[in-house]
Amino acid sequence: MADIVTLKTICDELKVDPREAHERLRAAATDTKGFPELAKTRKPRTPWQ
């Protein structure tokens, strides 16, 4: 079983603002041509893991 790594943990390690990371991920998830796998696997209103 794989360990789940949350976006908050990654942001803390990389010293990135979690709010900005969420905004960028949301934008990428809606871009079906640029990121088709992310668009398929993303479920609305669930935490980024």
CHARMM internal coordinates of N, CA and C (Angstrom, degrees):
IC EDIT
DIST 1 N 1 CA 1.4541
DIST 1 CA 1 C 1.5225
ANGL 1 N 1 CA 1 C 108.84
DIST 1 C 2 N 1.2908
ANGL 1 CA 1 C 2 N 116.75
DIHE 1 N 1 CA 1 C 2 N 133.02
DIST 2 N 2 CA 1.4679
ANGL 1 C 2 N 2 CA 121.98
DIHE 1 CA 1 C 2 N 2 CA -178.71
DIST 2 CA 2 C 1.5260
ANGL 2 N 2 CA 2 C 110.57
DIHE 1 C 2 N 2 CA 2 C -81.04
DIST 2 C 3 N 1.3036
ANGL 2 CA 2 C 3 N 114.76
DIHE 2 N 2 CA 2 C 3 N 143.36
DIST 3 N 3 CA 1.4557
ANGL 2 C 3 N 3 CA 119.26
DIHE 2 CA 2 C 3 N 3 CA 175.69
DIST 3 CA 3 C 1.5186
ANGL 3 N 3 CA 3 C 109.03
DIHE 2 C 3 N 3 CA 3 C -76.84
DIST 3 C 4 N 1.3207
ANGL 3 CA 3 C 4 N 116.30
DIHE 3 N 3 CA 3 C 4 N 141.46
DIST 4 N 4 CA 1.4538
ANGL 3 C 4 N 4 CA 121.31
DIHE 3 CA 3 C 4 N 4 CA 179.51
DIST 4 CA 4 C 1.5210
ANGL 4 N 4 CA 4 C 108.72
DIHE 3 C 4 N 4 CA 4 C -88.34
DIST 4 C 5 N 1.3210
ANGL 4 CA 4 C 5 N 115.34
DIHE 4 N 4 CA 4 C 5 N 130.07
DIST 5 N 5 CA 1.4603
ANGL 4 C 5 N 5 CA 121.96
DIHE 4 CA 4 C 5 N 5 CA 177.46
DIST 5 CA 5 C 1.5197
ANGL 5 N 5 CA 5 C 106.87
DIHE 4 C 5 N 5 CA 5 C -113.45
DIST 5 C 6 N 1.3083
ANGL 5 CA 5 C 6 N 116.57
DIHE 5 N 5 CA 5 C 6 N 120.51
DIST 6 N 6 CA 1.4512
ANGL 5 C 6 N 6 CA 120.06
DIHE 5 CA 5 C 6 N 6 CA -177.83
DIST 6 CA 6 C 1.5254
ANGL 6 N 6 CA 6 C 111.07
DIHE 5 C 6 N 6 CA 6 C -83.77
DIST 6 C 7 N 1.3037
ANGL 6 CA 6 C 7 N 114.49
DIHE 6 N 6 CA 6 C 7 N 160.32
DIST 7 N 7 CA 1.4550
ANGL 6 C 7 N 7 CA 120.61
DIHE 6 CA 6 C 7 N 7 CA 178.45
DIST 7 CA 7 C 1.5237
ANGL 7 N 7 CA 7 C 110.64
DIHE 6 C 7 N 7 CA 7 C -63.50
DIST 7 C 8 N 1.3139
ANGL 7 CA 7 C 8 N 116.81
DIHE 7 N 7 CA 7 C 8 N -36.16
DIST 8 N 8 CA 1.4680
ANGL 7 C 8 N 8 CA 120.72
DIHE 7 CA 7 C 8 N 8 CA 179.49
DIST 8 CA 8 C 1.5308
ANGL 8 N 8 CA 8 C 110.62
DIHE 7 C 8 N 8 CA 8 C -60.71
DIST 8 C 9 N 1.3173
ANGL 8 CA 8 C 9 N 117.38
DIHE 8 N 8 CA 8 C 9 N -41.66
DIST 9 N 9 CA 1.4557
ANGL 8 C 9 N 9 CA 121.85
DIHE 8 CA 8 C 9 N 9 CA 178.93
DIST 9 CA 9 C 1.5242
ANGL 9 N 9 CA 9 C 110.91
DIHE 8 C 9 N 9 CA 9 C -63.44
DIST 9 C 10 N 1.3152
ANGL 9 CA 9 C 10 N 116.35
DIHE 9 N 9 CA 9 C 10 N -44.40
DIST 10 N 10 CA 1.4598
ANGL 9 C 10 N 10 CA 120.33
DIHE 9 CA 9 C 10 N 10 CA 179.20
DIST 10 CA 10 C 1.5237
ANGL 10 N 10 CA 10 C 110.46
DIHE 9 C 10 N 10 CA 10 C -63.57
DIST 10 C 11 N 1.3240
ANGL 10 CA 10 C 11 N 116.49
DIHE 10 N 10 CA 10 C 11 N -43.59
DIST 11 N 11 CA 1.4692
ANGL 10 C 11 N 11 CA 120.59
DIHE 10 CA 10 C 11 N 11 CA 179.77
DIST 11 CA 11 C 1.5265
ANGL 11 N 11 CA 11 C 111.15
DIHE 10 C 11 N 11 CA 11 C -63.01
DIST 11 C 12 N 1.3251
ANGL 11 CA 11 C 12 N 117.06
DIHE 11 N 11 CA 11 C 12 N -39.32
DIST 12 N 12 CA 1.4635
ANGL 11 C 12 N 12 CA 120.24
DIHE 11 CA 11 C 12 N 12 CA 177.80
DIST 12 CA 12 C 1.5248
ANGL 12 N 12 CA 12 C 111.04
DIHE 11 C 12 N 12 CA 12 C -62.65
DIST 12 C 13 N 1.3330
ANGL 12 CA 12 C 13 N 116.74
DIHE 12 N 12 CA 12 C 13 N -42.79
DIST 13 N 13 CA 1.4650
ANGL 12 C 13 N 13 CA 120.68
DIHE 12 CA 12 C 13 N 13 CA -179.45
DIST 13 CA 13 C 1.5203
ANGL 13 N 13 CA 13 C 112.11
DIHE 12 C 13 N 13 CA 13 C -67.18
DIST 13 C 14 N 1.3235
ANGL 13 CA 13 C 14 N 116.72
DIHE 13 N 13 CA 13 C 14 N -37.90
DIST 14 N 14 CA 1.4649
ANGL 13 C 14 N 14 CA 120.96
DIHE 13 CA 13 C 14 N 14 CA -177.13
DIST 14 CA 14 C 1.5260
ANGL 14 N 14 CA 14 C 113.16
DIHE 13 C 14 N 14 CA 14 C -91.84
DIST 14 C 15 N 1.3145
ANGL 14 CA 14 C 15 N 116.38
DIHE 14 N 14 CA 14 C 15 N -1.97
DIST 15 N 15 CA 1.4673
ANGL 14 C 15 N 15 CA 122.85
DIHE 14 CA 14 C 15 N 15 CA -178.38
DIST 15 CA 15 C 1.5314
ANGL 15 N 15 CA 15 C 110.90
DIHE 14 C 15 N 15 CA 15 C 55.42
DIST 15 C 16 N 1.3406
ANGL 15 CA 15 C 16 N 114.65
DIHE 15 N 15 CA 15 C 16 N 50.23
DIST 16 N 16 CA 1.4567
ANGL 15 C 16 N 16 CA 123.07
DIHE 15 CA 15 C 16 N 16 CA 178.59
DIST 16 CA 16 C 1.5210
ANGL 16 N 16 CA 16 C 107.58
DIHE 15 C 16 N 16 CA 16 C -114.44
DIST 16 C 17 N 1.3235
ANGL 16 CA 16 C 17 N 116.70
DIHE 16 N 16 CA 16 C 17 N 144.83
DIST 17 N 17 CA 1.4553
ANGL 16 C 17 N 17 CA 121.49
DIHE 16 CA 16 C 17 N 17 CA 178.49
DIST 17 CA 17 C 1.5334
ANGL 17 N 17 CA 17 C 109.06
DIHE 16 C 17 N 17 CA 17 C -68.13
DIST 17 C 18 N 1.3341
ANGL 17 CA 17 C 18 N 118.63
DIHE 17 N 17 CA 17 C 18 N 121.44
DIST 18 N 18 CA 1.4686
ANGL 17 C 18 N 18 CA 120.78
DIHE 17 CA 17 C 18 N 18 CA -179.07
DIST 18 CA 18 C 1.5253
ANGL 18 N 18 CA 18 C 113.20
DIHE 17 C 18 N 18 CA 18 C -59.32
DIST 18 C 19 N 1.3205
ANGL 18 CA 18 C 19 N 117.29
DIHE 18 N 18 CA 18 C 19 N -33.91
DIST 19 N 19 CA 1.4638
ANGL 18 C 19 N 19 CA 120.15
DIHE 18 CA 18 C 19 N 19 CA -179.94
DIST 19 CA 19 C 1.5284
ANGL 19 N 19 CA 19 C 110.61
DIHE 18 C 19 N 19 CA 19 C -63.81
DIST 19 C 20 N 1.3196
ANGL 19 CA 19 C 20 N 116.74
DIHE 19 N 19 CA 19 C 20 N -43.10
DIST 20 N 20 CA 1.4644
ANGL 19 C 20 N 20 CA 120.68
DIHE 19 CA 19 C 20 N 20 CA 178.58
DIST 20 CA 20 C 1.5290
ANGL 20 N 20 CA 20 C 110.59
DIHE 19 C 20 N 20 CA 20 C -65.75
DIST 20 C 21 N 1.3169
ANGL 20 CA 20 C 21 N 117.23
DIHE 20 N 20 CA 20 C 21 N -39.01
DIST 21 N 21 CA 1.4619
ANGL 20 C 21 N 21 CA 120.78
DIHE 20 CA 20 C 21 N 21 CA 178.88
DIST 21 CA 21 C 1.5244
ANGL 21 N 21 CA 21 C 110.59
DIHE 20 C 21 N 21 CA 21 C -63.83
DIST 21 C 22 N 1.3256
ANGL 21 CA 21 C 22 N 117.18
DIHE 21 N 21 CA 21 C 22 N -41.69
DIST 22 N 22 CA 1.4646
ANGL 21 C 22 N 22 CA 121.09
DIHE 21 CA 21 C 22 N 22 CA 177.46
DIST 22 CA 22 C 1.5278
ANGL 22 N 22 CA 22 C 110.66
DIHE 21 C 22 N 22 CA 22 C -61.57
DIST 22 C 23 N 1.3187
ANGL 22 CA 22 C 23 N 116.91
DIHE 22 N 22 CA 22 C 23 N -43.82
DIST 23 N 23 CA 1.4621
ANGL 22 C 23 N 23 CA 120.87
DIHE 22 CA 22 C 23 N 23 CA 179.88
DIST 23 CA 23 C 1.5312
ANGL 23 N 23 CA 23 C 111.18
DIHE 22 C 23 N 23 CA 23 C -61.10
DIST 23 C 24 N 1.3246
ANGL 23 CA 23 C 24 N 115.72
DIHE 23 N 23 CA 23 C 24 N -43.42
DIST 24 N 24 CA 1.4667
ANGL 23 C 24 N 24 CA 119.44
DIHE 23 CA 23 C 24 N 24 CA -179.48
DIST 24 CA 24 C 1.5305
ANGL 24 N 24 CA 24 C 111.41
DIHE 23 C 24 N 24 CA 24 C -67.86
DIST 24 C 25 N 1.3224
ANGL 24 CA 24 C 25 N 117.01
DIHE 24 N 24 CA 24 C 25 N -39.24
DIST 25 N 25 CA 1.4608
ANGL 24 C 25 N 25 CA 119.94
DIHE 24 CA 24 C 25 N 25 CA 178.35
DIST 25 CA 25 C 1.5225
ANGL 25 N 25 CA 25 C 111.18
DIHE 24 C 25 N 25 CA 25 C -66.62
DIST 25 C 26 N 1.3337
ANGL 25 CA 25 C 26 N 117.02
DIHE 25 N 25 CA 25 C 26 N -40.84
DIST 26 N 26 CA 1.4640
ANGL 25 C 26 N 26 CA 119.77
DIHE 25 CA 25 C 26 N 26 CA 177.47
DIST 26 CA 26 C 1.5258
ANGL 26 N 26 CA 26 C 110.53
DIHE 25 C 26 N 26 CA 26 C -60.72
DIST 26 C 27 N 1.3147
ANGL 26 CA 26 C 27 N 116.60
DIHE 26 N 26 CA 26 C 27 N -43.22
DIST 27 N 27 CA 1.4676
ANGL 26 C 27 N 27 CA 120.57
DIHE 26 CA 26 C 27 N 27 CA 179.41
DIST 27 CA 27 C 1.5285
ANGL 27 N 27 CA 27 C 110.40
DIHE 26 C 27 N 27 CA 27 C -63.92
DIST 27 C 28 N 1.3141
ANGL 27 CA 27 C 28 N 117.36
DIHE 27 N 27 CA 27 C 28 N -41.51
DIST 28 N 28 CA 1.4678
ANGL 27 C 28 N 28 CA 120.76
DIHE 27 CA 27 C 28 N 28 CA 179.70
DIST 28 CA 28 C 1.5316
ANGL 28 N 28 CA 28 C 111.00
DIHE 27 C 28 N 28 CA 28 C -67.85
DIST 28 C 29 N 1.3233
ANGL 28 CA 28 C 29 N 117.58
DIHE 28 N 28 CA 28 C 29 N -36.01
DIST 29 N 29 CA 1.4645
ANGL 28 C 29 N 29 CA 120.92
DIHE 28 CA 28 C 29 N 29 CA -178.99
DIST 29 CA 29 C 1.5212
ANGL 29 N 29 CA 29 C 111.79
DIHE 28 C 29 N 29 CA 29 C -68.41
DIST 29 C 30 N 1.3135
ANGL 29 CA 29 C 30 N 117.84
DIHE 29 N 29 CA 29 C 30 N -26.10
DIST 30 N 30 CA 1.4586
ANGL 29 C 30 N 30 CA 120.46
DIHE 29 CA 29 C 30 N 30 CA 178.48
DIST 30 CA 30 C 1.5272
ANGL 30 N 30 CA 30 C 111.83
DIHE 29 C 30 N 30 CA 30 C -87.45
DIST 30 C 31 N 1.3232
ANGL 30 CA 30 C 31 N 117.68
DIHE 30 N 30 CA 30 C 31 N -11.98
DIST 31 N 31 CA 1.4671
ANGL 30 C 31 N 31 CA 122.15
DIHE 30 CA 30 C 31 N 31 CA 179.16
DIST 31 CA 31 C 1.5310
ANGL 31 N 31 CA 31 C 108.58
DIHE 30 C 31 N 31 CA 31 C -89.48
DIST 31 C 32 N 1.3296
ANGL 31 CA 31 C 32 N 116.79
DIHE 31 N 31 CA 31 C 32 N 87.82
DIST 32 N 32 CA 1.4621
ANGL 31 C 32 N 32 CA 120.98
DIHE 31 CA 31 C 32 N 32 CA -174.96
DIST 32 CA 32 C 1.5228
ANGL 32 N 32 CA 32 C 113.12
DIHE 31 C 32 N 32 CA 32 C -69.69
DIST 32 C 33 N 1.3225
ANGL 32 CA 32 C 33 N 117.85
DIHE 32 N 32 CA 32 C 33 N -26.84
DIST 33 N 33 CA 1.4685
ANGL 32 C 33 N 33 CA 119.92
DIHE 32 CA 32 C 33 N 33 CA 179.63
DIST 33 CA 33 C 1.5271
ANGL 33 N 33 CA 33 C 111.63
DIHE 32 C 33 N 33 CA 33 C -79.22
DIST 33 C 34 N 1.3128
ANGL 33 CA 33 C 34 N 117.16
DIHE 33 N 33 CA 33 C 34 N -37.34
DIST 34 N 34 CA 1.4585
ANGL 33 C 34 N 34 CA 120.86
DIHE 33 CA 33 C 34 N 34 CA -178.26
DIST 34 CA 34 C 1.5196
ANGL 34 N 34 CA 34 C 113.58
DIHE 33 C 34 N 34 CA 34 C -80.07
DIST 34 C 35 N 1.3351
ANGL 34 CA 34 C 35 N 116.12
DIHE 34 N 34 CA 34 C 35 N -35.09
DIST 35 N 35 CA 1.4684
ANGL 34 C 35 N 35 CA 121.29
DIHE 34 CA 34 C 35 N 35 CA -176.18
DIST 35 CA 35 C 1.5298
ANGL 35 N 35 CA 35 C 109.42
DIHE 34 C 35 N 35 CA 35 C -136.71
DIST 35 C 36 N 1.3433
ANGL 35 CA 35 C 36 N 118.09
DIHE 35 N 35 CA 35 C 36 N 70.54
DIST 36 N 36 CA 1.4755
ANGL 35 C 36 N 36 CA 120.14
DIHE 35 CA 35 C 36 N 36 CA -174.51
DIST 36 CA 36 C 1.5276
ANGL 36 N 36 CA 36 C 113.68
DIHE 35 C 36 N 36 CA 36 C -63.93
DIST 36 C 37 N 1.3196
ANGL 36 CA 36 C 37 N 118.71
DIHE 36 N 36 CA 36 C 37 N -38.11
DIST 37 N 37 CA 1.4688
ANGL 36 C 37 N 37 CA 120.49
DIHE 36 CA 36 C 37 N 37 CA -179.09
DIST 37 CA 37 C 1.5238
ANGL 37 N 37 CA 37 C 111.53
DIHE 36 C 37 N 37 CA 37 C -67.99
DIST 37 C 38 N 1.3079
ANGL 37 CA 37 C 38 N 116.84
DIHE 37 N 37 CA 37 C 38 N -40.03
DIST 38 N 38 CA 1.4640
ANGL 37 C 38 N 38 CA 120.85
DIHE 37 CA 37 C 38 N 38 CA 178.35
DIST 38 CA 38 C 1.5211
ANGL 38 N 38 CA 38 C 110.01
DIHE 37 C 38 N 38 CA 38 C -65.15
DIST 38 C 39 N 1.3153
ANGL 38 CA 38 C 39 N 116.85
DIHE 38 N 38 CA 38 C 39 N -40.69
DIST 39 N 39 CA 1.4680
ANGL 38 C 39 N 39 CA 121.17
DIHE 38 CA 38 C 39 N 39 CA -179.97
DIST 39 CA 39 C 1.5307
ANGL 39 N 39 CA 39 C 110.80
DIHE 38 C 39 N 39 CA 39 C -64.86
DIST 39 C 40 N 1.3313
ANGL 39 CA 39 C 40 N 117.42
DIHE 39 N 39 CA 39 C 40 N -35.46
DIST 40 N 40 CA 1.4738
ANGL 39 C 40 N 40 CA 120.82
DIHE 39 CA 39 C 40 N 40 CA -179.78
DIST 40 CA 40 C 1.5246
ANGL 40 N 40 CA 40 C 111.94
DIHE 39 C 40 N 40 CA 40 C -72.67
DIST 40 C 41 N 1.3185
ANGL 40 CA 40 C 41 N 116.87
DIHE 40 N 40 CA 40 C 41 N -41.37
DIST 41 N 41 CA 1.4640
ANGL 40 C 41 N 41 CA 120.57
DIHE 40 CA 40 C 41 N 41 CA -172.24
DIST 41 CA 41 C 1.5150
ANGL 41 N 41 CA 41 C 114.13
DIHE 40 C 41 N 41 CA 41 C -86.03
DIST 41 C 42 N 1.3172
ANGL 41 CA 41 C 42 N 117.71
DIHE 41 N 41 CA 41 C 42 N -18.46
DIST 42 N 42 CA 1.4707
ANGL 41 C 42 N 42 CA 120.72
DIHE 41 CA 41 C 42 N 42 CA -177.22
DIST 42 CA 42 C 1.5217
ANGL 42 N 42 CA 42 C 110.83
DIHE 41 C 42 N 42 CA 42 C -72.74
DIST 42 C 43 N 1.3375
ANGL 42 CA 42 C 43 N 115.19
DIHE 42 N 42 CA 42 C 43 N 128.65
DIST 43 N 43 CA 1.4627
ANGL 42 C 43 N 43 CA 121.25
DIHE 42 CA 42 C 43 N 43 CA 176.07
DIST 43 CA 43 C 1.5341
ANGL 43 N 43 CA 43 C 107.68
DIHE 42 C 43 N 43 CA 43 C -111.93
DIST 43 C 44 N 1.3253
ANGL 43 CA 43 C 44 N 116.75
DIHE 43 N 43 CA 43 C 44 N 125.64
DIST 44 N 44 CA 1.4718
ANGL 43 C 44 N 44 CA 119.45
DIHE 43 CA 43 C 44 N 44 CA -179.34
DIST 44 CA 44 C 1.5300
ANGL 44 N 44 CA 44 C 112.62
DIHE 43 C 44 N 44 CA 44 C -58.84
DIST 44 C 45 N 1.3123
ANGL 44 CA 44 C 45 N 114.58
DIHE 44 N 44 CA 44 C 45 N 147.85
DIST 45 N 45 CA 1.4691
ANGL 44 C 45 N 45 CA 123.34
DIHE 44 CA 44 C 45 N 45 CA 176.18
DIST 45 CA 45 C 1.5298
ANGL 45 N 45 CA 45 C 114.50
DIHE 44 C 45 N 45 CA 45 C 62.05
DIST 45 C 46 N 1.3309
ANGL 45 CA 45 C 46 N 115.49
DIHE 45 N 45 CA 45 C 46 N 29.42
DIST 46 N 46 CA 1.4629
ANGL 45 C 46 N 46 CA 120.75
DIHE 45 CA 45 C 46 N 46 CA 173.40
DIST 46 CA 46 C 1.5172
ANGL 46 N 46 CA 46 C 107.28
DIHE 45 C 46 N 46 CA 46 C -121.11
DIST 46 C 47 N 1.3303
ANGL 46 CA 46 C 47 N 117.97
DIHE 46 N 46 CA 46 C 47 N 151.24
DIST 47 N 47 CA 1.4674
ANGL 46 C 47 N 47 CA 120.02
DIHE 46 CA 46 C 47 N 47 CA 178.97
DIST 47 CA 47 C 1.5173
ANGL 47 N 47 CA 47 C 111.47
DIHE 46 C 47 N 47 CA 47 C -65.40
DIST 47 C 48 N 1.3298
ANGL 47 CA 47 C 48 N 116.05
DIHE 47 N 47 CA 47 C 48 N 148.95
DIST 48 N 48 CA 1.4629
ANGL 47 C 48 N 48 CA 121.04
DIHE 47 CA 47 C 48 N 48 CA 174.71
DIST 48 CA 48 C 1.5141
ANGL 48 N 48 CA 48 C 106.88
DIHE 47 C 48 N 48 CA 48 C -75.29
DIST 48 C 49 N 1.3215
ANGL 48 CA 48 C 49 N 116.68
DIHE 48 N 48 CA 48 C 49 N 125.25
DIST 49 N 49 CA 1.4607
ANGL 48 C 49 N 49 CA 121.35
DIHE 48 CA 48 C 49 N 49 CA -179.94
DIST 49 CA 49 C 1.5050
ANGL 49 N 49 CA 49 C 109.53
DIHE 48 C 49 N 49 CA 49 C -133.31
END
COOR INIT
IC SEED 1 N 1 CA 1 C
IC BUILD
